Amino acid sequence: MSRLTDLIALAKAKDPQLGADLGREFRVLSSRLPFGLNFERHSPEAVELPQRPVRKGDKVRVVPERGSTKNGDQRLWQVKAIRKAGNGSLADLELLGATQAEIKSVSVDDLVVVAEFRDTIYPGLMSTGRVERGGDKPFHTVINGENYHVLKALTYTHRGKVDAIYIDPPYNTGAKDWRYNNDYVEGDDLYRHSKWLAMMERRLLVAKELLNPTDSILIVTIDEKEVHRLGVLLEQLFPEAQIQMCTIVINPSGTSRDLLSRVEEHAFFAFFGGARPCRVLDNLLTVVASAPDALPWESLLRRGNTWYRHMRPNLCYPVLIDRSSGEIKGVGEPFSGDHENLRPKEINGLDAAWPVRTDGRLGIWRKDGRGLMRLVERGFAYASAPDERRGTWSIKYLMAGAIRAIAANRLIVERTGIRGQVESRGGTGTGSIIKTVWNRPSHNAGMHGSALLRQLLPGRRFPFPKALYAVEDALRAVIASKSDAVVLDFFSGSGTTAHAVMRLNKQDGGCRQCISVTNNEVAADEQKALREQGIRPGDTDWERWGICDYITKPRVRAAINGKTPEGEAINGDYNFTDKFPIADGFEENAEFFTLTYESPIAVNHNMAFARIAPLLWMRAGSRGKRIDKLPVQGWGVVCAYGLLVDLDAATPFIRAVNKAKDLRIAFIVTDDDRRFQSIARRLRGGVEPVRLYKSYLTNFSFANGE
């Protein structure tokens, strides 16, 4: 080993790049485990960026001429210069990694930028549309981009903030379902498993940085082709996690892909920190879910760091309670004053129970007044006890799932509570932990994956979408108690995870948000037809057929609006946990983005702010308004964050930040650390000062190991 390091040092002295490459490969080989999972980690990975403008210094490939169906030249070139030539531009290229120098000039239109995964990137986001039906709720986001690079981008916005990751990666069956270095991985590829493991390891290692280390969950679904390798990989990457696997029946009729008829797939659950499974009404295996004795009462007060009365003013109203009996008699009008401490404590001789948070400020209830009184009339909501510390009452209610279970006689109740609430009749326990084998009709991928997608997007096809209710059940089992959870899916495909998160929110009034990441890959069969027509990646007529633009974004939009892309009301009903027309849609917000690649020089000089702005907004929680342009007055403040560009305007900026009680982040643009610290000290407690653009540039250098 010492002799090898000496030889590498000699090589580095003669050729620094060669020495660095040899050193990298040596470290990979020397880190291999004597036992466990070994694979070709050094196998390179790169991605073509057809929509990225070509710049001097870029790595590029020469694409085939229009009308050709060949792969083209896979060698990498570096752009040495770009010059005008007639009505277009020519790029002077030099071949990378060649033993002898090779140069040529090629039209810029015939080049595609290539990013190797060893390269440092400086990402941005460009909005491509949004849908708003959720009022002040946070936005779900859908990001079109190479998922490895999007994960890198999220290290700036969500490092340690993600509560749950649910991914359904390529199953590596030998079908043309995924690419590695611009080529489909075929079933006869000798390095098929190594490529798959290398691909997964790179992404899981970045994903680990995003998960909350004290309380979060990773869920990965897979079939029998890679289930054993994936299990070992997870054990090696996450030794601190508690990992368990579930088997899910997704096709009871069976698929004869191999010798036996396959009916199932698998899901690995990795629990980090103090994360534990939630108790739910259905354990997903037994015919009748166990009926709990203690009903799953939930607090009517909406929890979470952001839910103060200004977010949903109509939900900040008094619940009127008879002090002697503790019975709810009615509700009052929402609070409309400026001084919360002047709210009435008694109305018409009844206690006025307001949604008071632990810090003493007014928050909001999960139900409006009319909806609450309907629950009270049925015994599904009641005032449990006075809360002397907060000066109010604790109000409890049953969520939709429990009410459905009562209606289906899976929970047997009687209205025998001393305050008019229902109580369980017989049995013990508080719900069930899901089993490691799931067998539910709702998990049939054909009926509740493919068929459902056809209802949402008539005439559009996507191979093997997940059953909506299977994803919903998986997430409910781990985040049912987290009404404001952040969920990430970086293999989002048709967008089932975002759809499932919206379903959970509707059932319990939650404000969970989902970040969906997918590329805009065009299906293999369609690629050939498009190339024959002279259409290439990057062209508008190519990109509109990609997964993100053709399936993911339209599906999320259709789910929220309850309408097909053609504007027709979607036929059919949602079933199982709750039943309602698909055409009702959801009270949710979503915004769609495309990943961009920025120059660090442009970023540092405020020239890329329009693409950096969405990252600042996402870091602040993806809620409320966004500062999309550099403010002319030198500073701007919205509900979630503030931006200071002109340090001479620091005083009014600080005054506005300190007045905005729900603001949590202040971005300060300066190269002067002394002035940054001076401004940071003047901010009120609870506001995180972030220095731009140093924090941004340093984050991505650090994320790349530099």
C-alpha positions, 0 to 999 in steps of 0.5 A: 500500500505504501509503495502505491501511495509513493507511485501516486505521488510521483504521478501527481508531480508529473501530471496533477490531474492523472495523479488526482484520478489515480488517488481517487480510484485508490481510495475507492479500492482501499475502502472496500469491505472484506465482508458485505456488499462490494460493487464498482463504485468508481463507475462514472456517472454523468447526465446530459443537459439539453436545455442548458445554454453552452458556455465557455469551459463547459464539458459537451458532447456532439449530438447526432445530426437531425433525423439520425437515431444513433447514439452519437459521439459519447466522448467528452469535449471542452469548450475553449471558445465560442465565436459568431459564424453567420447566423449562428455560433461555433464552439472551438472544442478540445477532446478531454482525456485524449493522449494526443490533442484533438481539436475541432469546431462545431455549431453550438446547436449541435452540442449538449452540455454534460455534467459529471457527478464529480463536478460542483454545480450551482443550482437555481430554479425556474418556475413553470406554473402553479396551482392555488386552491389552499389559501395560506397553506404551504406549497407542494413543489414539483421539480424537473431535473436530474434527481442527484443534482436536485438533491444537491440543491435541497442540501441548501434548502432542506438540510436536516429538515425532511421528515419522510422520504418515500421513493420508488426507484427503477427496479432494474428488471432489464427493461428500458426503464432507466439510463446510466450515462445516457444508455439504457441498462439492458438485462444482459449488461454484466455490470447491471447490478453494480451500476444500479447500486452505484446510482442508488448509493450516490443518491441515498448518501445525499438524501441522508443529509436531508433527513432530520437525524433525530426523527425521520423515516426513509421508505424504499420500494423494490421488487425481487430483482434487487431486494436483497442487494438493496437491503444490504446497501441500506444496512451499510449506508445507515447503520444507525437506523432501525430497518425493517421490510414489508411485503405488499400484495400489489397484483393478486392475479400474478405476473409470470415474468419468471418461473413463479407467478409474482404477486408482491413487491417490498418496502424497506422502512428505515427509522432514524433517531426517535422515529417510531411507527404510528398506531393506525386503525388498519394493520393492513393484513387482518380481515378486520382491523383491531378496534381500539378501546381508547378512541384516537382523539386529536387536538382541535388546535392546529400544531406546527410552527407556522399556524398563527391566526393570520394564516387562516383568520376564519379558523380563529373563533371562540368555542362556547362552553358551559363552565358547569357541565363542560358541554360545547354549546356553540361557537362565536365569530372569528377574532378580528381585532388588533390586540389579542389580549383583549379577546373576550373570555366570556360570551353570553355567560359561556366560557369562550375557548380560543385556539391559544398556542403554548406561547400565548398567541392565538392560533387556529382550529382544524375545523371551521365553526359549522364543521365543529358543531356537526361533530359535536352533534354526533358526539365526535368532538367535545371539550376535554378539560380546562387549560389554566396555563393557556387560559382556554379549554382543550378541545378534542375531535375524531378525524375522518379515518376514525369516523369512517371506521365507526360508520363501517362498524370497525369501531363500535361506540356508544354516546356515553361520555360525560360531556356527550362524546362517544366512547368505545365499547370493549377491547383494549389498545389505541390502534395497531402497528402495521404488519410486515405483510400487507394484503389489501384490495386498495393496493392493487396497482392495476386498479388504483394505479394505472386505472386511476391515472387514466381517469386523471389524465385520459389518453396518457400512459405511464408504466407501472404507477403505484397504487395511490392507497398503498403509498397513502397507507405507507405514509400514514403509518409513519407521519399520521401524527405529523400534520406539518411533515415535509415529505420528499420523493426523488423518484416521483414518476407519475406523482403518486406520493404528492397525491397521497400526501394531499389525501392525508391532509384532507383526512385530518386537516394537515398541512404536510407538503411534498417535494416531488423530483423527476426528470423529463425523460421521454419513453424509449419507443417515443424517442425513436419516433421523435428522432426520425422526425428530426426532433432532438432533446431540448426541442419544445416538441421533444420536452413536452412528451417528457415524464415531468411535463406530460405526466407528473405536473398534469397529474398534480394539477388535475388532483388539486383542481379535480379536472383533466388537462382538457378542463373536464370534471374527473369521473369517479370517486376516491374510496377506502379511508374516505370516499368523495368525488375525485372532481372535488379536488383538494384545498392545496397549493403546488408550484412547478419548477425546472432545475437550472445551472448557474455560474458562481460569478453571476450568482455572486454579482446578483445576476442570477437572483431570479433563479436563486429566489425560489431556493430562498423561498423553499428554505423559508418553508415554501409558503406565502409570497416570494421575493422574485426580483431584487427590491428597488428599495434595497430590502423586502419582507414577506411573511416567511422571510426577508431580504436585505440587498442594500446594507444602508437600508438596514435600519428599516429592514430590521424594523420590518423583520422584527415586526413580522412575528412569523418571519424566521429567516433574514437573508443578507447580501454582503461580502463584509462579514463584520457588517453582516454580524452587526446586522445579525445582532440587531435581529430579534430572537428566533430569526436566522440570519443567512449571509448571501451569497457566501452561504449558497456558494459555500454549501455547494462546494462543501456538498461536493467535498471541496 
